[in-house]
């Protein structure tokens, strides 16, 4: 097969040659031999083929793109070689990104999220622990569930490196189209856990950019936490409950501002006549742990509320497991379940609106009313804060509730003065002493 084409050009009848690319069959641009004699021109071309062109390039270099493509097609490139090629193309602004096989960016986004939010194997969790930062098994379990329910079916096997701004915006529209509609706060929880994972991947050079940066949260108001009025609260606790231990737990929430799992995690040693020590919380995934802010706190008990300490200690003495928990659960390792308190609260709220002998329709309407009001055990924490805030300086209320969300109060929250406790305790007795109607948890 001839490797060149020879022809004359111009008035001087100079011989020109075009060299043939053996890989593609295409010819180079015309090259002058400088000869008018064909045999001499042919000798020049043979010299080019054997020794290279006058500019110092080999004949293969006369076809740089073809040679490069041939190297890619037939060479034994490694992922590291591919990374270098991609980097050069990016420098020339010819591509934005690319996914290299057998690199971390080639892992599917779904698999990456499942690994990222698995508490036991997550590099993100390990990093937070190494820096002394807090992250709970419950938090990871919730996000792992969101990854499996929402991300995995949508992204399937798409590599994490191929998840860009466009893909995230399309996923946001997908979440918004789900029916029944997700609440804005739910959509934000789902979206935020994905953005957190992508941001960490970018920081650790798994992907080339952070596609979630700058994307706003979903707008819209979530269902507000229902808060009972003082009269409704008095009526609720004056009503007979089927689960009297759940009633006492809700009373503690209402008059101390404790979170429900802080209440259910109380032990006998936490209770004295003048104070309740809040030293732990509980989740099924993490077991017993520090309260939400990772700080213990003390709730002052004064006046009428001293009855509360007595009731709690008497109930704790009845614990059949002997593990000192005041609100014991179905076995000796767990406290009473939050769901059982919520169920008892909802049953009693319905009873307030429709008696037990009311028609099913009336009871269904009552249940719908309280569902719309969204009253839960956590509502009593809001009730406590709103009532006490009318009587005591906000900073002092935060000492009791354990809130640390306002920066202006953060520096002060740690400086607890005895007179602050007295003032809060007296205000609590004034605000809540007249709503107490303790259950007969000791009978039987």
Beta strands, then each sheet from edge to edge (+ up, - down):
strand 1: 4-9
strand 2: 14-19
strand 3: 31-32
strand 4: 275-278
strand 5: 281-283
strand 6: 287-289
strand 7: 297-300
sheet 1: 1+ 2- 3+
sheet 2: 4+ 7-
sheet 3: 5+ 6-
end
